[in-house]
Amino acid sequence: MTTSDSDKCWRECMDVAVEVAFRVGKVVQEAVKHEKNVSTKSTPTDLVTEADQQVEELIISTLRDKFPSHRFIGEESSAAGEKCILTDSPSWIIDPIDGTCNFVHSFPMVAVSIGFAVKKELEFGVIYHCFDGTLYTARKGHGAFCNGVRIQVSKEKATGAAEAYYQYGLHCWDIAAAAVIIREAGGVVIDTTGGPLDLMSRRVVAAGTHEMANYVVQQLQPISYKRDDSDPGVQK
């Protein structure tokens, strides 16, 4: 596949991801009105609902129908025991309801997050806020957009809310889509060691500038977490 062919293919994949995000967003909007069947995963605050599972199944089944050769990594399927391994194959990395705790309490800060990687490199990300209709999209080399309007970080702040962010213990589906959007907006996303981002490492630093990212790295004390691509099942 030539560069132009792959570029066209990934653009078409992103278009499908946007369509799927809109579709499942409506499902989430409807589900929040009803009683939730809630259970916990690894901790009392790590919640999962039937809606999480149903939305993930809908996303994956829709994408698999269109792209049967692609691989899929989903939060709920990984929690259920499926292996969470990122290969060189085109791979979708999905958080069906990003903000499950908010969803459970009917707090309208819930998003559908879909990232896409090829040869272990992120190609695009789609984040759709289900209740206010905000859509963030980005494709490698083509910029980042909010509701179709190009977005760009300033020299100090990414969104005006914070200059930098770091976290240990998150999962690949928590960061995959957002990482592309931040980078394409001119920001920096790296490992907490200062090296390149490793999606499976469960750690990240994001900032508007390299200087700020490196400053944050220098302040951090290492924390070890089980990698996402280690033994299957719920990760601690």
C-alpha positions as CSV (number, residue, x, y, z in Angstrom):
1,M,0.0,0.0,0.0
2,T,1.4,3.4,-1.0
3,T,1.5,6.4,1.4
4,S,-1.4,8.0,-0.5
5,D,-3.4,4.8,-0.5
6,S,-2.9,4.3,3.3
7,D,-3.7,8.0,3.9
8,K,-7.0,7.6,2.1
9,C,-7.8,4.3,3.9
10,W,-7.1,5.8,7.4
11,R,-9.2,8.8,6.5
12,E,-12.1,6.5,5.5
13,C,-11.6,4.6,8.8
14,M,-11.8,7.8,10.8
15,D,-15.0,8.9,8.9
16,V,-16.5,5.5,10.0
17,A,-15.3,6.1,13.6
18,V,-17.1,9.4,13.7
19,E,-20.3,7.9,12.4
20,V,-20.1,5.1,15.0
21,A,-19.4,7.6,17.8
22,F,-22.5,9.6,16.9
23,R,-24.6,6.4,16.8
24,V,-23.5,5.1,20.1
25,G,-23.7,8.6,21.6
26,K,-27.5,8.4,21.1
27,V,-27.5,5.0,22.8
28,V,-25.7,6.5,25.8
29,Q,-28.0,9.5,25.9
30,E,-31.0,7.1,26.1
31,A,-29.4,4.7,28.6
32,V,-28.6,7.4,31.1
33,K,-32.4,7.9,31.6
34,H,-32.9,4.4,32.9
35,E,-31.8,2.4,36.0
36,K,-28.3,1.1,35.7
37,N,-27.1,-2.4,36.5
38,V,-23.7,-1.5,38.1
39,S,-20.8,-3.8,39.1
40,T,-17.2,-3.2,40.0
41,K,-14.0,-4.3,38.4
42,S,-10.6,-4.0,40.0
43,T,-11.5,-1.4,42.7
44,P,-14.7,-0.1,44.3
45,T,-14.4,3.0,42.1
46,D,-13.8,1.1,38.9
47,L,-17.4,0.7,37.8
48,V,-18.9,-1.1,34.8
49,T,-22.5,-1.1,33.6
50,E,-24.5,-3.1,31.1
51,A,-24.4,0.0,28.9
52,D,-20.6,-0.1,28.8
53,Q,-20.6,-3.6,27.6
54,Q,-23.5,-3.1,25.1
55,V,-21.9,0.1,23.7
56,E,-18.5,-1.6,23.3
57,E,-20.2,-4.6,21.5
58,L,-22.0,-2.2,19.2
59,I,-18.8,-0.3,18.3
60,I,-16.7,-3.4,17.7
61,S,-19.4,-5.3,15.8
62,T,-20.0,-2.3,13.5
63,L,-16.4,-1.7,12.9
64,R,-15.6,-5.4,12.4
65,D,-18.4,-5.7,9.7
66,K,-16.6,-3.0,7.7
67,F,-13.0,-3.9,8.6
68,P,-12.9,-7.7,9.3
69,S,-9.1,-7.9,9.2
70,H,-8.6,-5.3,11.9
71,R,-7.9,-6.0,15.5
72,F,-9.7,-4.5,18.5
73,I,-8.8,-3.6,22.0
74,G,-11.7,-2.6,24.3
75,E,-11.9,-1.7,27.9
76,E,-14.7,-4.1,28.7
77,S,-13.5,-7.0,26.6
78,S,-10.1,-6.7,28.2
79,A,-11.6,-6.6,31.7
80,A,-13.5,-9.8,30.8
81,G,-10.2,-11.6,30.0
82,E,-9.4,-10.9,26.4
83,K,-5.7,-10.4,25.7
84,C,-4.8,-6.7,25.4
85,I,-2.0,-6.8,22.9
86,L,-1.1,-4.1,20.4
87,T,0.4,-5.6,17.2
88,D,1.4,-4.1,13.8
89,S,-2.0,-4.8,12.4
90,P,-4.5,-1.9,12.1
91,S,-5.9,-1.8,15.6
92,W,-8.9,0.0,17.2
93,I,-8.5,1.1,20.8
94,I,-11.9,1.8,22.4
95,D,-13.3,3.2,25.6
96,P,-17.0,2.8,25.1
97,I,-18.1,5.1,28.0
98,D,-15.2,7.3,29.2
99,G,-16.6,8.5,32.5
100,T,-18.6,5.5,33.7
101,C,-18.8,6.9,37.2
102,N,-20.3,10.1,35.8
103,F,-22.7,8.0,33.7
104,V,-23.9,6.0,36.7
105,H,-24.7,9.3,38.5
106,S,-26.3,10.9,35.4
107,F,-23.6,13.6,35.4
108,P,-23.2,14.7,31.8
109,M,-19.5,14.4,31.4
110,V,-19.3,11.2,29.4
111,A,-17.5,10.5,26.1
112,V,-17.0,7.8,23.5
113,S,-13.3,7.5,22.8
114,I,-11.9,5.7,19.7
115,G,-8.2,5.5,18.9
116,F,-6.6,3.8,15.9
117,A,-3.1,2.5,15.5
118,V,-1.1,0.9,12.7
119,K,2.3,-0.7,13.3
120,K,1.8,0.4,16.9
121,E,1.7,4.1,15.9
122,L,-1.4,6.1,16.5
123,E,-3.0,7.3,13.3
124,F,-6.2,9.1,14.4
125,G,-8.4,9.7,17.4
126,V,-12.1,10.5,17.8
127,I,-13.7,11.7,21.1
128,Y,-17.4,12.4,21.2
129,H,-19.0,14.0,24.3
130,C,-22.3,12.4,24.3
131,F,-24.4,15.0,26.1
132,D,-23.1,18.4,24.8
133,G,-22.3,17.1,21.3
134,T,-18.7,18.2,21.2
135,L,-16.6,16.2,18.7
136,Y,-12.8,16.1,18.8
137,T,-11.0,14.6,15.9
138,A,-7.4,14.4,14.8
139,R,-5.5,12.4,12.2
140,K,-1.7,12.2,12.1
141,G,-0.3,15.0,10.0
142,H,-3.6,16.6,9.4
143,G,-4.3,18.6,12.5
144,A,-6.8,18.5,15.3
145,F,-10.4,19.8,15.3
146,C,-13.2,20.5,17.6
147,N,-16.6,20.4,15.8
148,G,-14.8,20.9,12.6
149,V,-12.8,24.0,13.8
150,R,-9.0,23.6,13.9
151,I,-7.6,23.7,17.4
152,Q,-4.1,24.6,18.5
153,V,-2.3,24.7,21.8
154,S,-0.8,27.9,23.0
155,K,2.8,28.1,24.1
156,E,1.7,27.6,27.7
157,K,-1.8,26.1,27.8
158,A,-3.5,23.3,25.8
159,T,-7.2,24.1,26.5
160,G,-6.9,27.0,28.9
161,A,-7.6,24.7,31.8
162,A,-4.2,23.2,32.5
163,E,-0.6,23.5,31.3
164,A,0.3,19.9,31.8
165,Y,-1.1,16.5,32.9
166,Y,0.4,13.3,34.1
167,Q,-1.0,10.0,35.3
168,Y,0.1,6.6,36.4
169,G,-2.3,3.6,36.2
170,L,-4.4,4.6,33.2
171,H,-5.0,2.2,30.3
172,C,-4.3,2.4,26.6
173,W,-8.0,3.1,25.9
174,D,-7.9,6.1,28.2
175,I,-5.2,7.9,26.2
176,A,-5.1,6.5,22.6
177,A,-7.6,8.9,21.0
178,A,-6.6,11.9,23.2
179,A,-2.9,11.5,22.5
180,V,-3.4,12.0,18.7
181,I,-5.6,15.0,19.4
182,I,-3.1,16.7,21.7
183,R,-0.2,16.0,19.3
184,E,-2.0,17.3,16.3
185,A,-3.0,20.4,18.2
186,G,0.7,21.0,18.7
187,G,1.1,19.5,22.2
188,V,3.4,16.9,23.5
189,V,2.6,13.4,24.8
190,I,5.4,11.3,26.2
191,D,6.3,8.6,28.8
192,T,6.8,9.6,32.4
193,T,10.5,8.7,31.9
194,G,10.8,11.3,29.2
195,G,10.9,8.8,26.4
196,P,8.4,8.1,23.6
197,L,4.8,7.3,24.7
198,D,4.3,3.5,25.2
199,L,0.6,2.9,25.0
200,M,0.8,-0.3,27.0
201,S,2.9,1.2,29.9
202,R,0.0,2.8,31.8
203,R,1.8,6.1,32.3
204,V,1.8,9.4,30.4
205,V,2.8,13.0,30.5
206,A,0.9,15.5,28.3
207,A,1.8,19.2,27.9
208,G,1.5,22.1,25.6
209,T,5.3,22.4,25.1
210,H,8.4,20.2,25.3
211,E,9.8,22.4,28.1
212,M,6.7,21.9,30.2
213,A,6.6,18.2,29.6
214,N,10.3,17.7,30.5
215,Y,9.8,19.8,33.6
216,V,7.0,17.5,34.8
217,V,9.1,14.5,34.0
218,Q,11.8,15.8,36.3
219,Q,9.4,16.2,39.2
220,L,8.0,12.6,39.1
221,Q,8.8,9.6,41.2
222,P,8.5,6.3,39.3
223,I,5.4,4.2,40.1
224,S,5.1,0.7,38.7
225,Y,1.9,-0.8,37.3
226,K,1.2,-4.0,35.5
227,R,1.4,-3.4,31.8
228,D,-1.8,-3.6,29.6
229,D,-0.1,-6.2,27.4
230,S,0.8,-8.5,30.4
231,D,-1.5,-11.3,31.5
232,P,-5.1,-11.0,30.4
233,G,-7.8,-9.9,32.7
234,V,-8.4,-6.9,34.9
235,Q,-5.2,-4.9,35.3
236,K,-4.3,-3.5,38.7
